[in-house]
Amino acid sequence: ITDLNARIEYANDSFLKTTGYTRDDIIGQNVRMLGSGMTPRNTYNALWINLTQGRTWLGELSNRRKDGSEYTESVSITPIRQADGSVSHYVAVMEDITKRKQDADELDHYRHNLEHLVQTRTQELERVKNAAEAANKLPRSPVAQMYKAGYDELLRVKAASVDDEAAADIGNIERA
C-alpha cells in the first residue's frame, strides 16, 4: 500500500519474500526503488494516467530485488477511495511471473525450432518426390528393360511351382 506519492506505507510478507527487503528497508521509500530500468517509460505513463483518473491499472513491471536480481511481476494497482470519494492510497497486488515468462520464452524457442525443422523436412521430401517423378518420366535404358523382362519371367516360372497363395503374392509383386 502506498500513499498518493507512491511512498510505501505497508508491505505484506509475500512482498518481502519476493523482493528480499525488510519492512524497515522499504517503509517510507518510493516504489521507484524497485525499478530495474527495464520497464518501458510508456508503461509507467499508462499506469499513472489510470491511477490519477481513479481507475485500476493492470500490467507487467520489470523490477529488481534487494540482491540486484531482476524479476517480472504481474501487477494490479487500484486506487483506494475514502467515504467522500477522494483517493487516499494505492494498493498493489503483485505476482512474480518470472519463471512463467522464462518457460513461455523457452517454449516459443522450441516452437520456432520445430517449425524450422518441419519446413526443412518438407522441402527435402518435396525435392525427393520431384526427383522420383522426373526419374519415372525418363525412358528406360535397354539394359533396364531386359532386366525387368527377365525378372518378370523368373517370377512367372517361380509362380508355376508354388501354391496358389504364393502365386497370388508373386502376382501382386509383378503388378507393383
Contacts in CASP RR format, 6 or more apart in sequence:
PFRMAT RR
TARGET T0000
AUTHOR 0000-0000-0000
METHOD contacts of the structure
MODEL  1
ITDLNARIEYANDSFLKTTGYTRDDIIGQNVRMLGSGMTPRNTYNALWIN
LTQGRTWLGELSNRRKDGSEYTESVSITPIRQADGSVSHYVAVMEDITKR
KQDADELDHYRHNLEHLVQTRTQELERVKNAAEAANKLPRSPVAQMYKAG
YDELLRVKAASVDDEAAADIGNIERA
1 8 0 8 1.000
1 9 0 8 1.000
1 10 0 8 1.000
1 11 0 8 1.000
1 80 0 8 1.000
1 89 0 8 1.000
1 90 0 8 1.000
1 91 0 8 1.000
1 92 0 8 1.000
2 8 0 8 1.000
2 9 0 8 1.000
2 31 0 8 1.000
2 89 0 8 1.000
2 90 0 8 1.000
2 92 0 8 1.000
3 9 0 8 1.000
3 88 0 8 1.000
3 89 0 8 1.000
3 90 0 8 1.000
4 87 0 8 1.000
4 88 0 8 1.000
4 89 0 8 1.000
4 90 0 8 1.000
5 30 0 8 1.000
6 30 0 8 1.000
6 31 0 8 1.000
6 32 0 8 1.000
6 90 0 8 1.000
7 28 0 8 1.000
7 29 0 8 1.000
7 30 0 8 1.000
7 31 0 8 1.000
8 26 0 8 1.000
8 27 0 8 1.000
8 28 0 8 1.000
8 29 0 8 1.000
8 30 0 8 1.000
8 31 0 8 1.000
9 27 0 8 1.000
9 28 0 8 1.000
9 89 0 8 1.000
10 27 0 8 1.000
11 21 0 8 1.000
11 23 0 8 1.000
11 26 0 8 1.000
11 27 0 8 1.000
15 94 0 8 1.000
16 22 0 8 1.000
16 23 0 8 1.000
18 65 0 8 1.000
18 71 0 8 1.000
18 73 0 8 1.000
18 94 0 8 1.000
18 96 0 8 1.000
19 26 0 8 1.000
19 34 0 8 1.000
19 63 0 8 1.000
19 65 0 8 1.000
19 66 0 8 1.000
20 65 0 8 1.000
20 66 0 8 1.000
20 67 0 8 1.000
21 65 0 8 1.000
21 66 0 8 1.000
25 66 0 8 1.000
26 33 0 8 1.000
31 92 0 8 1.000
34 61 0 8 1.000
34 63 0 8 1.000
34 64 0 8 1.000
35 61 0 8 1.000
35 62 0 8 1.000
35 63 0 8 1.000
35 64 0 8 1.000
36 62 0 8 1.000
36 63 0 8 1.000
36 64 0 8 1.000
36 70 0 8 1.000
37 62 0 8 1.000
37 64 0 8 1.000
38 62 0 8 1.000
38 70 0 8 1.000
39 60 0 8 1.000
39 61 0 8 1.000
39 62 0 8 1.000
39 63 0 8 1.000
43 59 0 8 1.000
43 60 0 8 1.000
43 61 0 8 1.000
46 57 0 8 1.000
47 57 0 8 1.000
47 59 0 8 1.000
47 77 0 8 1.000
50 56 0 8 1.000
50 57 0 8 1.000
51 57 0 8 1.000
51 77 0 8 1.000
51 79 0 8 1.000
51 87 0 8 1.000
51 90 0 8 1.000
54 79 0 8 1.000
54 81 0 8 1.000
54 87 0 8 1.000
55 79 0 8 1.000
56 76 0 8 1.000
56 77 0 8 1.000
56 78 0 8 1.000
56 79 0 8 1.000
57 75 0 8 1.000
57 76 0 8 1.000
57 77 0 8 1.000
58 74 0 8 1.000
58 75 0 8 1.000
58 76 0 8 1.000
59 74 0 8 1.000
59 75 0 8 1.000
59 76 0 8 1.000
60 72 0 8 1.000
60 73 0 8 1.000
60 74 0 8 1.000
60 75 0 8 1.000
60 97 0 8 1.000
61 72 0 8 1.000
61 73 0 8 1.000
61 75 0 8 1.000
62 70 0 8 1.000
62 71 0 8 1.000
62 72 0 8 1.000
63 70 0 8 1.000
63 71 0 8 1.000
63 72 0 8 1.000
63 73 0 8 1.000
64 70 0 8 1.000
64 71 0 8 1.000
65 71 0 8 1.000
70 98 0 8 1.000
71 96 0 8 1.000
71 98 0 8 1.000
72 96 0 8 1.000
72 97 0 8 1.000
72 98 0 8 1.000
72 101 0 8 1.000
73 94 0 8 1.000
73 95 0 8 1.000
73 96 0 8 1.000
73 97 0 8 1.000
74 94 0 8 1.000
74 95 0 8 1.000
74 97 0 8 1.000
75 92 0 8 1.000
75 93 0 8 1.000
75 94 0 8 1.000
75 95 0 8 1.000
76 92 0 8 1.000
76 93 0 8 1.000
76 94 0 8 1.000
77 90 0 8 1.000
77 91 0 8 1.000
77 92 0 8 1.000
77 93 0 8 1.000
78 90 0 8 1.000
78 91 0 8 1.000
78 92 0 8 1.000
78 93 0 8 1.000
79 87 0 8 1.000
79 89 0 8 1.000
79 90 0 8 1.000
80 87 0 8 1.000
80 88 0 8 1.000
80 89 0 8 1.000
80 90 0 8 1.000
80 91 0 8 1.000
81 87 0 8 1.000
81 88 0 8 1.000
82 88 0 8 1.000
140 148 0 8 1.000
152 174 0 8 1.000
155 170 0 8 1.000
155 171 0 8 1.000
155 173 0 8 1.000
155 174 0 8 1.000
156 174 0 8 1.000
158 170 0 8 1.000
159 166 0 8 1.000
159 167 0 8 1.000
159 170 0 8 1.000
159 171 0 8 1.000
160 167 0 8 1.000
162 170 0 8 1.000
END
